[in-house]
Structures are given as structure tokens and as C-alpha cells.
Amino acid sequence: MHQYTAGLIVYQNLLQDELLRDLADIFSRLESGERQRREDSSASDSIIAEIYQQIHKLLDLATVYGFDGNLWQNYLAWLLAMTENPFSFACEKRGFREGSVNQLVLHDLRLIHSLFHYRFEPVEQALSIDCFSLITNYRALEKEHKNYNWFVSSKVHELSQHLSEAENEHQMLQVLTTFYQDHGAGILGLNKAFRLKQAAYQSDGDFDLEPITNTVETTLDDLIGYESQKQRLIENTEAFISDRKANNLLLHGESGTGKSTCIKAILNMYHSQGLRIIEIYKHQLNALSWLIAKIKNRNYKFIIYMDDLSFEEFETDYKYLKAVIEGGVEMTPDNILIYATSNRRHLIKETWTDRNDVDPNDIHHSDTKEEKISLVNRFGVTIYFPRPDQEVYLEIVKGIASQHPELAIPEDMLIEQAKRWGLWHGNISGRRARQFINHLLSQSKEDQPVP
């Protein structure tokens, strides 16, 4: 195995993955120490223990991504899908192109083809183990999609199948070129939603993108009402992914009215057309420049999403956001927009002194007041989500209840219970309606209201 991994050129970064690197090293030592292994049983035991550690890592990966069948080939396909190199980037943007790099890629794919069809039988016979036979003919336990990264798993399974059927490196090249063009390269190609996290292995101020694997599969139809708000959101997003001019968006209004649900639904609607969402928090706003530099040249449309955005008077991180939206020296790339939700219209907390014509503690009071509203003015479109009245609230309740036929409750009783629920909790909203239905679903059939 080591002779194949050591010869990689374009795909040399595959060896950044510990499993492949360590397994190749184990097999190399196994071959060079064959005579010692025969004479010393403890040497065999040590090698076997190391192999089992790598098998454990592979099984962990298979659990995360729901791999089945030939786990070794699934693993290699996952590495090839995740790799980011000049070839995969070029295919992502323009598909196959003639060039010298293709000869280097073909050199690598000859080696990878051998890895893909690696014969583990000699190793198993030499060590009297059968773990490789098991992982190359693996039957995984059935799991619901929400219990593993199904979005990535389906793509990797497809790639693994096509690569296993390729007879040589030339057919492998065709498979990979098509895959990168259709799905992209690396984590940005395989996943649709991300969050920003501090890089554990780097110094303060450095970040990584972490895929969000359990996104909510919601649609705009799940949000009852707010038709004009949803339409404005659709129009702006469709303009964005169609390479037309689009605006940064601020969705503001009462708590629980569906602002965040709309953003999640938009992702589900358009991710197949290249839309990606990266969620960041306000304490990470200083990372915006880093983030934009990382994604500005990729072949996707990115929404940088900030949920429940607001600032107290003493917080000044919003200045990073102002500069990115409009005002910095570098123009924001065309493949990036900012969508934010907030319960506040003006985002920055205002005080009663802001309403006075003269503040004795502020020499330039008008400048301070303008500073506080300047952030919201940099969002090209603001969409207001008002709290529903009782009639709309009850329509939301009935709409959600209709999605659960197991709730065999007469409509008049459902309405009466929903009214009481709103009174008990002090307000009504779409969130309250959902919580009410969840409350009914949590009850046993004996405890549910009966006619």
C-alpha cells in the first residue's frame, strides 16, 4: 500500500488523513519486518492492535456518513470528494479542460485505482485476521436519515459506485471530472450549511468552517401566512443565484414569527442550485474578512447568516459588519450576501436620550444618533414579520395540526385549547402554535382532549 500512497503528486494531500497515512505505514512495516514477525509473536500482536485501531476509525467514519457495502472504497471515495487541489477546483468551475495537470492526475489515478482494488487477503492470511473481509462486505444497521450525514452519504455512495466500476485511470478521470463539476470539491461541495468555529490547532484569530449535518428539512409552506414576506425573500434569493443584482436582507419583527424558519427553508429550496449558508455569531464578526477571502472565488452562492442579531450600546463589533456590507475598501464579492434576523428594527439598542434633541453628555448628538441607525440602513431590503392576530394564530394551529393525523381532536376543541394555551403563555405566535401542538403530541391518547 505504501508504494501507492508515496507516489501521489496532485492528490498528495490525501495523506493528511490519518487513517490512510497510518494504515500505509503499518503495511510498510509489516512487509519490512516479515521475518521478525514470524519469529516474535508479540510483534504480530502489536501490528494487529494497530490495524484494529484503524478499523475502528473507519467504522466511526461509516457511522457518521452511513456508509455501507465496501467501506474501504467508500472511504477512498470520500477522501477524493473532500480533497481540494488545483485540479478539483478547476473542474468545479469549468469542468474538464486540456492541460498538463491531467497527465499528473492520471499518474495519481493509476495508483488510486490500485488502492481502490487493494487485495487485503495476504495481510489477513499472514496475521490470521478477517477484519478487512468484513469491512469490504459490510452490512450497516438501518438508520434514519437524521441520524447520519445523509446529504454527504448519498453523493459519496454514488461516487464510490462509479469509481469501483472504472476499469482504469482514464475512466476514473471521467468519473471525478463529472463529480467535481456537478457537486463541487471539498466540504463546500459536499455540504450545504456551515458554522464558523475557532481552529483548535491554530492561534487565536484563526477559524475553520464546520459542516452542519443535521439541518432542519423545512419548507416555506410549513410557515403558514406571511405570503408577501416569503415572496420578497424568494425574489431576492432567486435574483442572487441567477447572477442578477440582489440585496442584503434584514428580517425583523416579533419573536416566534418564522424569520429563522424562512432562512432554513430558502436553503432547502436552492442548495441544489449552488446555494450555501454559513452561520456566524456576532462575537465572530471580526472573522468576516477571513471568511470572505476563503469563499469569494468558489463556484457557489453564499449567504452569511446571522440569527437574532442585535447590539447593546457598549458593543462595537457591528462596525466590522458595516464595513463588509458597504464602506470597506474591498468590494463584497458577487457570490456573497448577508441575511440577518432580529427582533429589533434598528439592531443597536437605543435609549430615551436618543429621542431628545439635545443630550448634555454628547457634543455631537446628531452624529451619534445617525451612527446607531446606519447599520440597518446598509441592508438593501428589510422585511417585517408582525405578530399574528388571534385569527391567524388559530389558522396556524389548524395547519400544523393537519400535519399530524394522529391528533384525533375535533376542530372546535382544538381551537378552544389553543386559545387557552396562548393566554397561559402571555402571547400568541407561530412558535406558540408549534409548542401547543408539541404539547398535545407529548400526551398519551388517554390524556388528550376528547369530544
WOTA-V102187 format. One record per pair of residues at least 24 apart in sequence whose C-alpha atoms are under 10 Angstrom apart, sorted by the first residue. I is the first residue (numbers start at 1). GAP is how many residues later the second one is. D is the distance in Angstrom with one decimal. If there is no record, write none. Layout:
{{I GAP D} {I GAP D}}
This chain:
{{1 24 8.4} {1 25 9.3} {1 26 6.6} {1 27 7.2} {1 110 9.4} {1 113 8.7} {1 114 7.0} {1 117 7.7} {1 118 9.5} {1 119 9.8} {2 24 8.8} {2 25 7.0} {2 26 5.8} {2 27 9.5} {2 29 10.0} {2 113 9.8} {3 25 8.5} {3 108 8.6} {3 112 10.0} {4 104 8.6} {4 105 9.9} {4 106 8.8} {4 107 5.1} {4 108 7.1} {4 109 9.4} {4 110 7.4} {4 111 7.0} {5 103 9.0} {5 106 7.4} {5 107 8.0} {5 110 8.3} {6 105 9.5} {7 100 8.7} {7 101 7.4} {7 104 7.5} {7 105 9.9} {8 96 9.0} {8 97 8.9} {8 99 7.9} {8 100 5.3} {8 101 8.7} {8 102 9.7} {8 103 7.4} {8 104 8.5} {9 95 7.0} {9 96 7.8} {9 98 8.1} {9 99 6.5} {10 74 9.8} {10 75 7.0} {10 76 8.0} {10 77 7.7} {10 78 9.7} {10 91 8.2} {10 92 9.6} {10 94 6.6} {10 95 6.2} {10 96 9.6} {10 97 9.0} {10 98 7.0} {10 99 9.7} {11 68 9.7} {11 69 8.2} {11 72 7.6} {11 73 8.7} {11 74 7.3} {11 75 9.7} {11 76 9.2} {11 77 9.7} {11 93 9.4} {11 94 7.7} {11 96 10.0} {11 97 6.7} {11 98 8.8} {11 101 9.3} {12 71 9.6} {12 73 9.3} {12 96 8.7} {13 66 9.4} {13 67 9.9} {13 70 7.2} {13 71 8.3} {13 72 8.2} {14 62 9.0} {14 65 6.5} {14 66 7.6} {14 68 9.0} {14 69 6.9} {14 70 9.5} {15 64 9.5} {16 63 9.9} {16 67 9.9} {17 62 8.1} {18 36 8.9} {18 39 9.3} {19 32 10.0} {19 34 9.2} {19 35 6.0} {19 36 8.7} {19 37 9.8} {19 38 7.0} {19 39 7.5} {19 56 9.6} {20 34 8.6} {20 38 9.8} {20 55 9.3} {20 56 8.7} {20 59 9.4} {22 28 8.8} {22 29 9.0} {22 31 9.8} {22 32 7.7} {23 27 8.4} {23 28 7.1} {23 30 9.6} {23 31 6.8} {23 32 9.3} {26 24 7.5} {26 25 7.4} {26 28 9.8} {27 24 9.0} {27 96 8.3} {30 93 8.6} {30 96 9.6} {30 97 9.8} {31 92 9.3} {34 92 9.1} {37 89 9.5} {37 90 9.3} {38 88 9.2} {38 89 9.8} {41 86 10.0} {44 82 9.1} {44 83 6.8} {44 84 9.8} {45 82 8.6} {47 80 8.6} {48 76 9.8} {48 79 7.2} {48 80 9.4} {48 81 8.1} {51 78 10.0} {51 80 8.9} {51 81 9.6} {52 77 9.9} {52 79 8.0} {52 80 9.9} {55 76 7.6} {55 77 8.2} {55 80 8.1} {58 77 8.7} {59 76 8.3} {59 81 9.8} {62 73 9.9} {62 78 8.6} {62 86 9.2} {62 91 9.2} {63 77 8.5} {63 78 9.3} {63 80 9.5} {63 84 8.9} {63 85 6.9} {63 86 9.0} {64 83 8.1} {64 84 5.2} {64 85 6.2} {64 86 8.9} {64 88 9.8} {64 89 8.8} {64 149 9.5} {65 80 9.8} {65 82 9.1} {65 83 5.5} {65 84 4.9} {65 85 6.4} {65 86 8.7} {65 87 6.8} {65 88 5.1} {65 89 8.8} {65 91 8.8} {65 92 9.7} {65 148 9.7} {66 74 7.6} {66 75 8.9} {66 76 8.8} {66 77 7.8} {66 78 9.6} {66 79 8.6} {66 81 8.6} {66 82 5.9} {66 83 7.0} {66 84 6.9} {66 86 9.2} {66 87 6.1} {66 88 8.8} {66 91 9.4} {67 71 8.8} {67 72 9.1} {67 73 7.3} {67 74 10.0} {67 81 9.6} {67 82 9.9} {67 83 9.5} {67 86 6.7} {67 87 9.1} {67 89 8.6} {67 90 7.4} {68 67 8.9} {68 68 9.0} {68 69 8.2} {68 70 5.8} {68 71 5.9} {68 72 5.4} {68 73 8.8} {68 74 9.8} {68 85 9.7} {68 89 8.3} {69 65 9.4} {69 66 7.7} {69 67 6.4} {69 68 5.2} {69 69 4.7} {69 70 6.0} {69 71 7.7} {69 88 9.4} {70 62 9.8} {70 63 9.3} {70 64 8.7} {70 65 6.2} {70 66 4.0} {70 67 5.3} {70 68 6.1} {70 69 8.9} {70 87 9.8} {70 90 8.9} {70 91 9.5} {70 94 9.7} {71 61 9.4} {71 63 9.0} {71 64 5.4} {71 65 5.6} {71 66 7.6} {71 67 6.8} {71 68 9.6} {71 69 9.8} {71 86 10.0} {71 89 9.6} {72 43 9.3} {72 44 7.6} {72 45 9.2} {72 46 9.3} {72 60 8.5} {72 63 6.7} {72 64 6.0} {72 65 9.4} {72 66 9.7} {72 88 9.6} {73 42 8.7} {73 43 5.8} {73 44 8.1} {73 45 9.6} {73 62 9.6} {73 63 7.7} {73 83 9.8} {73 84 9.2} {73 86 9.6} {73 87 6.1} {73 88 8.5} {73 90 8.5} {73 91 7.4} {74 42 9.4} {74 62 9.4} {74 79 9.2} {74 82 6.7} {74 83 6.5} {74 84 9.4} {74 85 8.3} {74 86 5.5} {74 87 8.4} {74 89 9.7} {74 90 9.6} {75 41 9.6} {75 81 8.6} {75 82 9.7} {75 85 8.4} {76 36 8.5} {76 39 8.3} {76 40 7.1} {76 80 9.4} {76 83 9.9} {76 84 7.8} {76 87 9.7} {77 39 8.8} {77 78 9.5} {77 79 6.1} {77 80 7.9} {77 81 9.1} {77 82 6.2} {77 83 5.1} {77 84 8.9} {77 85 9.6} {77 86 7.7} {77 87 9.3} {77 99 9.6} {78 74 8.8} {78 75 8.7} {78 77 8.9} {78 78 5.7} {78 79 8.6} {78 81 8.3} {78 82 8.0} {78 108 9.5} {78 112 9.6} {79 77 9.3} {79 107 8.9} {80 32 9.6} {80 76 9.2} {80 79 9.1} {80 80 9.6} {80 96 8.2} {80 100 9.7} {80 105 8.6} {80 106 8.5} {81 71 9.6} {81 74 8.8} {81 75 7.2} {81 78 8.1} {81 79 9.7} {81 95 8.3} {81 98 8.1} {81 99 7.7} {81 102 8.9} {81 103 8.2} {81 104 6.0} {81 105 6.0} {81 106 8.4} {81 108 8.3} {81 109 7.6} {82 74 9.7} {82 102 9.2} {82 103 6.0} {82 104 3.8} {82 105 5.9} {82 106 8.8} {82 107 8.1} {82 108 7.5} {83 102 6.5} {83 103 5.2} {83 104 8.4} {84 100 9.6} {84 101 6.0} {84 102 5.5} {84 103 8.9} {84 104 10.0} {85 100 8.6} {85 101 9.1} {87 90 8.9} {87 93 9.3} {87 98 9.7} {88 88 8.3} {88 89 7.7} {88 91 9.4} {88 92 6.2} {88 93 8.6} {88 96 7.8} {88 97 5.9} {88 98 8.6} {89 91 7.9} {89 92 9.1} {89 95 7.7} {89 96 6.5} {89 97 9.1} {89 208 9.8} {89 209 8.1} {89 210 8.8} {90 87 9.3} {90 90 8.7} {90 91 8.7} {90 94 9.8} {90 95 9.6} {90 209 9.9} {91 85 8.7} {91 86 5.9} {91 87 7.9} {91 88 8.6} {91 89 5.6} {91 90 5.4} {91 91 9.1} {91 93 7.9} {91 94 8.5} {92 85 8.2} {92 86 8.9} {92 87 8.5} {92 88 4.9} {92 89 4.4} {92 90 7.4} {92 91 7.6} {92 92 4.9} {92 93 6.5} {92 97 8.7} {92 206 8.4} {92 207 6.8} {92 208 9.6} {93 87 8.6} {93 88 6.8} {93 89 9.8} {93 91 8.1} {93 92 9.8} {93 204 9.6} {93 205 7.8} {93 206 5.8} {93 207 9.4} {94 83 9.8} {94 86 9.6} {94 87 7.1} {94 205 9.4} {95 81 10.0} {95 82 6.3} {95 83 7.1} {95 84 9.3} {95 85 7.5} {95 86 5.2} {95 87 8.7} {96 77 9.3} {96 78 8.4} {96 80 9.6} {96 81 6.0} {96 82 8.0} {96 84 9.5} {96 85 8.2} {97 80 9.5} {102 71 8.6} {105 64 8.9} {105 65 9.7} {105 68 7.8} {106 62 9.5} {106 63 5.9} {106 64 6.8} {106 65 9.8} {106 66 8.6} {106 67 7.0} {107 62 8.0} {107 63 10.0} {108 61 8.3} {109 59 8.2} {109 60 5.0} {109 61 8.0} {109 62 9.5} {109 63 6.9} {109 64 7.3} {109 67 10.0} {110 58 7.1} {110 59 5.1} {110 60 8.6} {110 62 8.9} {110 63 9.9} {111 58 8.4} {112 56 9.9} {112 57 8.2} {112 60 9.2} {113 50 8.3} {113 51 8.5} {113 53 8.4} {113 54 8.4} {113 55 6.8} {113 56 6.5} {113 59 7.8} {114 54 9.3} {114 55 9.5} {116 44 9.4} {116 47 8.2} {116 48 7.1} {117 47 7.9} {145 69 9.1} {146 67 8.6} {146 68 6.3} {146 69 8.7} {146 70 9.2} {146 71 9.7} {147 66 9.4} {147 67 8.1} {148 65 7.6} {148 66 7.9} {149 42 9.1} {149 62 9.8} {149 63 9.0} {149 64 5.4} {149 65 7.1} {149 66 9.7} {150 41 10.0} {150 63 8.2} {150 64 9.0} {151 39 7.5} {151 40 6.9} {151 41 8.3} {151 62 7.8} {151 63 9.3} {151 64 9.8} {152 35 9.2} {152 37 9.2} {152 38 5.5} {152 39 6.4} {152 40 9.3} {152 61 8.6} {153 37 9.0} {154 36 9.8} {155 24 8.8} {155 28 8.1} {155 35 7.5} {156 34 8.7} {181 118 9.7} {182 90 9.8} {182 92 9.7} {183 89 8.9} {183 90 10.0} {183 91 8.6} {184 90 9.1} {184 114 9.1} {184 115 7.7} {184 116 8.7} {185 113 9.6} {185 114 9.7} {187 24 7.2} {188 86 9.7} {188 88 7.8} {188 89 9.9} {188 107 8.9} {188 110 8.6} {188 111 9.4} {188 112 8.3} {188 114 10.0} {189 85 8.6} {189 87 9.1} {189 109 9.5} {189 110 9.0} {189 111 8.4} {191 80 9.2} {191 85 8.0} {191 86 9.6} {192 75 7.7} {192 76 8.7} {192 78 9.8} {192 79 6.3} {192 80 8.8} {192 82 8.5} {192 83 7.3} {192 84 5.0} {192 85 6.5} {192 86 8.6} {192 110 9.7} {193 71 9.5} {193 74 8.1} {193 75 9.9} {193 78 9.0} {193 82 9.1} {193 83 5.8} {193 84 4.8} {193 85 5.8} {193 86 7.7} {193 109 9.6} {193 110 9.6} {194 82 8.0} {194 83 6.3} {194 84 4.6} {194 85 6.1} {194 86 8.8} {194 110 9.6} {194 111 9.8} {195 82 8.5} {195 83 5.4} {195 84 4.8} {195 85 6.0} {195 86 8.9} {195 109 9.6} {195 110 9.3} {196 82 7.3} {196 83 6.8} {196 84 5.8} {196 85 8.3} {196 88 7.9} {196 91 8.7} {196 92 10.0} {196 95 8.6} {197 83 8.7} {197 84 9.9} {197 87 8.7} {197 90 10.0} {198 86 9.2} {198 89 9.8} {205 79 9.5} {205 81 8.4} {205 82 7.5} {205 85 9.4} {206 81 8.1} {206 84 8.3} {207 77 9.5} {207 80 7.6} {207 83 8.1} {207 84 8.4} {208 82 9.8} {208 83 9.0} {208 86 10.0} {209 69 8.3} {209 70 9.8} {209 82 8.7} {209 85 9.7} {210 68 9.2} {210 69 10.0} {211 67 8.9} {212 65 9.7} {212 66 9.2} {212 67 9.4} {215 49 7.9} {215 52 9.5} {215 53 9.0} {216 45 8.9} {216 48 7.0} {216 49 8.3} {216 51 9.9} {216 52 8.6} {217 47 7.9} {217 48 7.4} {217 50 9.4} {217 51 6.8} {217 52 9.8} {218 43 7.4} {218 44 8.7} {218 45 9.8} {218 46 6.8} {218 47 5.3} {218 48 8.9} {218 49 9.3} {218 50 7.2} {218 51 9.2} {219 42 8.1} {219 43 7.8} {219 44 9.6} {219 45 7.7} {219 46 4.5} {219 47 7.5} {219 48 9.1} {219 49 7.0} {219 50 7.3} {220 38 9.6} {220 41 7.7} {220 42 6.2} {220 43 9.1} {220 44 8.8} {220 45 5.5} {220 46 7.4} {220 48 9.4} {220 49 8.7} {221 41 9.7} {221 44 8.8} {222 36 9.7} {222 39 8.7} {222 40 9.3} {222 43 8.7} {222 174 9.5} {222 177 8.5} {222 178 8.0} {222 181 9.6} {223 34 8.9} {223 35 6.7} {223 36 9.5} {223 38 7.4} {223 39 7.7} {223 42 9.2} {223 173 8.1} {223 176 9.2} {223 177 9.2} {223 207 8.0} {224 33 9.9} {224 34 9.1} {224 168 8.6} {224 169 9.2} {224 171 7.7} {224 172 5.7} {224 173 9.2} {224 174 9.8} {224 175 7.1} {224 176 8.5} {224 206 8.1} {225 32 9.8} {225 33 9.8} {225 163 8.9} {225 167 7.5} {225 168 9.4} {225 170 8.6} {225 171 7.7} {225 205 9.5} {226 31 9.0} {226 32 8.8} {226 158 9.5} {226 159 7.4} {226 160 8.8} {226 162 9.3} {226 166 9.9} {228 155 9.3} {228 156 10.0} {229 30 9.5} {229 33 9.3} {229 153 9.7} {229 154 6.3} {229 155 7.4} {229 156 7.4} {230 29 9.6} {230 32 7.2} {230 33 9.9} {230 35 10.0} {230 36 9.4} {230 153 9.1} {232 149 8.9} {232 150 9.6} {232 151 7.9} {233 29 8.1} {233 30 8.7} {233 33 8.2} {233 106 10.0} {233 148 9.3} {233 149 9.8} {233 150 8.2} {234 28 9.6} {234 32 7.4} {234 35 9.5} {234 36 9.9} {236 145 8.8} {237 29 7.9} {237 30 9.7} {237 33 8.6} {237 38 9.2} {237 64 9.8} {237 66 9.4} {237 100 9.3} {238 28 9.8} {238 32 8.4} {238 35 9.9} {240 35 9.3} {240 61 7.6} {240 62 9.4} {240 63 9.7} {240 94 8.4} {240 95 7.8} {240 96 8.7} {240 97 8.2} {241 29 8.2} {241 30 9.9} {241 32 7.4} {241 33 7.5} {241 34 7.1} {241 59 8.6} {241 60 6.3} {241 61 9.2} {241 93 10.0} {241 94 8.2} {242 31 9.3} {242 59 9.6} {243 58 9.2} {243 91 7.9} {243 92 8.2} {244 90 9.1} {245 89 8.4} {246 88 9.0} {246 90 9.9} {246 91 8.0} {246 134 8.4} {246 135 9.3} {247 78 9.9} {247 90 7.1} {247 91 8.3} {247 92 9.1} {247 131 9.5} {247 132 7.0} {247 133 5.0} {247 134 6.2} {247 135 9.6} {248 55 9.0} {248 56 9.6} {248 77 7.8} {248 88 9.1} {248 89 5.5} {248 90 5.0} {248 91 5.9} {248 92 8.4} {248 130 8.0} {248 131 5.1} {248 132 5.4} {248 133 6.4} {248 134 8.6} {249 54 10.0} {249 56 9.7} {249 88 8.1} {249 89 6.4} {249 90 4.7} {249 91 6.3} {249 92 8.4} {249 127 9.6} {249 129 9.4} {249 130 5.6} {249 131 6.3} {249 132 5.0} {249 133 5.8} {249 134 7.6} {250 56 9.5} {250 57 10.0} {250 59 9.4} {250 88 8.4} {250 89 5.9} {250 90 4.9} {250 91 5.7} {250 92 7.5} {250 95 8.7} {250 97 9.7} {250 126 7.8} {250 127 9.9} {250 128 9.6} {250 129 6.3} {250 130 8.2} {250 131 6.4} {250 132 4.7} {250 133 6.3} {250 134 8.5} {251 56 9.5} {251 57 9.5} {251 58 10.0} {251 88 7.7} {251 89 6.2} {251 90 4.6} {251 91 6.4} {251 92 8.5} {251 93 9.5} {251 94 8.8} {251 128 9.9} {251 130 8.5} {251 131 5.8} {251 132 4.8} {251 133 6.1} {251 134 7.2} {252 56 8.8} {252 57 9.4} {252 88 8.3} {252 89 5.6} {252 90 4.7} {252 91 5.3} {252 92 6.2} {252 93 5.9} {252 94 9.1} {252 95 9.1} {252 130 7.2} {252 131 6.3} {252 132 5.2} {252 133 6.1} {252 134 8.6} {253 88 8.4} {253 89 6.8} {253 90 5.0} {253 91 6.7} {253 92 7.1} {253 130 8.3} {253 131 5.4} {253 132 4.6} {253 133 5.6} {253 134 7.5} {254 88 8.5} {254 89 5.6} {254 90 8.4} {254 91 9.9} {254 130 8.7} {254 131 6.4} {254 132 5.8} {254 133 5.5} {254 134 9.2} {254 175 8.4} {255 53 9.2} {255 87 8.4} {255 88 6.1} {255 89 9.7} {255 130 8.9} {255 131 9.0} {255 132 7.8} {255 173 9.9} {255 174 7.8} {255 175 9.1} {255 176 8.2} {256 87 9.4} {256 129 9.4} {256 130 9.8} {256 131 8.1} {256 132 9.9} {256 172 8.8} {256 173 5.7} {256 174 5.8} {256 175 4.6} {256 176 7.3} {256 177 9.5} {256 178 9.7} {257 86 9.9} {257 127 9.9} {257 128 6.2} {257 129 7.1} {257 130 6.3} {257 131 7.7} {257 171 9.4} {257 172 5.9} {257 173 5.3} {257 174 6.6} {257 175 9.2} {258 83 9.9} {258 127 7.8} {258 128 10.0} {258 129 9.9} {258 171 8.9} {258 172 6.8} {258 173 7.5} {259 48 8.9} {259 49 9.3} {259 81 9.1} {259 82 6.3} {259 83 8.3} {259 84 9.5} {259 124 9.3} {259 125 9.1} {259 126 7.2} {260 45 9.6} {260 46 9.5} {260 47 6.9} {260 48 8.5} {260 80 8.8} {260 81 6.8} {260 82 9.3} {262 79 9.9} {263 40 9.5} {263 42 8.2} {263 44 9.4} {263 76 8.0} {263 77 9.0} {263 78 8.9} {264 41 10.0} {267 36 9.0} {270 31 9.8} {271 29 9.4} {271 30 9.1} {271 31 10.0} {273 27 8.5} {273 28 8.7} {274 25 7.7} {274 26 5.0} {274 27 5.9} {274 28 8.5} {275 24 9.7} {275 25 6.0} {275 26 4.8} {275 27 6.0} {275 28 7.5} {275 60 9.5} {275 61 10.0} {276 24 6.9} {276 25 6.0} {276 26 4.9} {276 27 6.3} {276 28 8.6} {276 60 9.6} {277 24 8.4} {277 25 5.6} {277 26 4.8} {277 27 5.9} {277 28 6.5} {277 59 9.8} {277 60 9.7} {277 61 9.6} {277 62 9.5} {278 24 7.1} {278 25 6.3} {278 26 4.9} {278 27 5.9} {278 28 8.7} {278 60 9.6} {279 24 8.4} {279 25 6.0} {279 26 4.6} {279 27 5.9} {279 28 7.8} {279 60 9.7} {279 61 9.8} {280 24 7.2} {280 25 6.3} {280 26 5.7} {280 27 8.1} {281 24 8.6} {281 25 6.1} {281 26 7.5} {281 27 9.0} {281 28 8.1} {282 24 7.4} {282 25 9.0} {282 26 9.3} {282 27 7.0} {282 28 8.2} {282 29 8.5} {282 33 9.8} {282 35 7.2} {282 36 7.7} {282 38 9.8} {282 39 9.1} {283 32 9.7} {283 34 7.2} {283 35 9.4} {284 33 8.6} {284 36 9.7} {285 32 6.4} {285 33 7.4} {285 34 8.8} {285 35 6.1} {285 36 6.5} {285 39 9.7} {286 31 7.2} {286 32 9.2} {286 33 9.2} {286 34 6.1} {286 35 8.4} {287 33 8.8} {288 32 7.5} {288 33 7.7} {288 35 9.8} {288 36 7.4} {289 31 8.6} {289 32 9.7} {289 34 9.7} {289 35 7.7} {289 41 9.8} {289 43 9.9} {292 32 9.1} {292 40 8.0} {292 41 7.9} {292 43 9.7} {292 44 7.9} {293 39 9.9} {293 40 9.3} {295 38 9.2} {295 40 8.5} {295 41 8.3} {296 36 8.6} {296 37 5.9} {296 38 8.1} {296 39 6.6} {296 40 7.2} {297 36 8.5} {297 37 9.8} {297 38 8.3} {298 37 8.3} {299 36 8.2} {300 35 6.7} {300 36 8.9} {301 33 8.3} {301 34 4.7} {301 35 6.1} {301 36 8.2} {302 31 9.9} {302 32 9.4} {302 33 6.0} {302 34 4.8} {302 35 6.4} {302 36 8.4} {303 32 8.4} {303 33 5.9} {303 34 4.9} {303 35 5.5} {303 36 6.4} {303 37 9.6} {304 32 7.2} {304 33 6.2} {304 34 4.8} {304 35 6.2} {304 36 8.2} {305 32 8.6} {305 33 6.0} {305 34 5.0} {305 35 5.7} {305 36 8.3} {306 32 7.8} {306 33 6.5} {306 34 4.6} {306 35 6.5} {306 36 8.7} {307 32 8.5} {307 33 5.7} {307 34 5.0} {307 35 6.8} {307 36 9.8} {308 32 7.3} {308 33 5.1} {308 34 4.4} {308 35 6.6} {308 36 8.7} {308 39 9.4} {309 31 6.6} {309 32 6.0} {309 33 4.9} {309 34 7.8} {309 35 8.1} {309 38 6.7} {309 39 9.1} {310 30 9.8} {310 31 9.0} {310 32 6.5} {310 33 7.9} {310 34 6.8} {310 35 9.2} {310 36 8.3} {310 37 4.5} {310 38 5.8} {310 39 7.5} {311 33 9.5} {311 35 9.5} {311 36 6.1} {311 37 4.7} {311 38 6.1} {311 39 9.7} {311 61 9.9} {312 35 8.6} {312 36 6.0} {312 37 5.2} {312 38 8.3} {313 35 6.6} {313 36 5.8} {313 37 7.4} {313 38 8.9} {313 59 8.8} {314 34 9.7} {314 35 9.3} {315 33 8.7} {315 34 9.7} {316 32 9.6} {318 29 9.3} {318 30 8.6} {318 57 7.6} {319 52 9.9} {319 56 8.2} {321 54 8.0} {321 57 9.5} {322 52 8.2} {322 53 5.9} {322 54 9.0} {322 55 9.6} {322 56 7.2} {322 57 9.5} {323 52 9.5} {323 55 9.7} {324 54 9.9} {325 50 8.9} {325 53 6.5} {325 54 7.6} {325 55 9.7} {326 49 9.5} {326 52 6.6} {326 53 9.1} {327 51 9.3} {338 41 8.4} {339 40 8.7} {339 42 9.7} {339 43 9.9} {340 39 9.2} {340 42 9.6} {341 41 9.7} {341 42 9.5} {342 42 9.9} {343 41 9.7} {343 42 9.3} {344 32 9.9} {345 28 9.3} {345 31 7.6} {345 37 8.7} {345 38 9.7} {345 39 8.5} {346 26 7.4} {346 27 5.8} {346 28 8.6} {346 29 7.6} {346 30 5.7} {346 31 8.6} {347 25 8.2} {347 26 7.9} {347 27 9.8} {347 28 7.6} {347 29 6.7} {348 24 6.0} {348 25 7.4} {348 26 9.6} {348 27 8.2} {348 28 8.8} {349 24 9.8} {386 43 9.3} {387 40 9.1} {387 41 7.5} {387 42 6.0} {387 43 8.4} {388 39 9.9} {388 40 7.1} {388 41 6.0} {388 42 7.7} {389 38 10.0} {389 39 7.7} {389 40 8.3} {390 28 9.9} {390 29 8.2} {390 32 9.2} {390 37 9.8} {390 38 7.3} {390 39 8.9} {392 36 9.7} {392 37 8.9} {392 38 9.0} {393 25 8.8} {393 26 9.1} {393 29 9.2} {393 35 6.6} {393 36 6.2} {393 37 6.7} {393 38 9.8} {393 39 8.7} {393 40 6.9} {394 24 7.2} {394 25 8.0} {394 34 9.3} {394 35 9.6} {394 36 9.4} {394 39 7.9} {395 35 9.8} {395 38 9.4} {396 33 8.7} {396 34 6.5} {396 35 9.6} {396 36 9.7} {396 37 6.5} {396 38 8.4} {397 32 9.7} {397 33 8.0} {397 34 9.9} {397 35 8.9} {397 36 5.2} {397 37 7.2} {397 38 9.7} {397 39 8.0} {397 40 7.3} {398 35 8.9} {398 39 9.4} {399 34 9.6} {399 35 10.0} {400 30 9.7} {400 33 7.8} {400 34 7.0} {400 36 9.8} {400 37 7.2} {400 38 9.8} {401 32 9.4} {401 33 8.9} {401 35 9.6} {401 36 6.6} {401 37 9.6} {401 39 9.5} {401 40 9.7} {404 33 9.0} {404 37 8.6} {406 35 8.4} {406 39 9.2} {407 30 9.0} {407 33 7.7} {407 34 7.3} {407 38 8.6} {407 41 8.3} {407 42 9.5} {408 37 9.2} {408 40 8.9} {408 41 9.0} {408 42 8.4} {408 43 9.5} {409 31 9.8} {409 39 8.1} {409 40 6.8} {409 41 6.6} {409 42 7.3} {410 39 9.0} {410 40 8.1} {410 41 6.7} {411 40 9.9} {412 39 9.4} {413 36 7.6} {413 37 8.2} {413 38 7.3} {414 26 9.7} {414 35 8.4} {414 36 10.0} {417 32 8.7}}
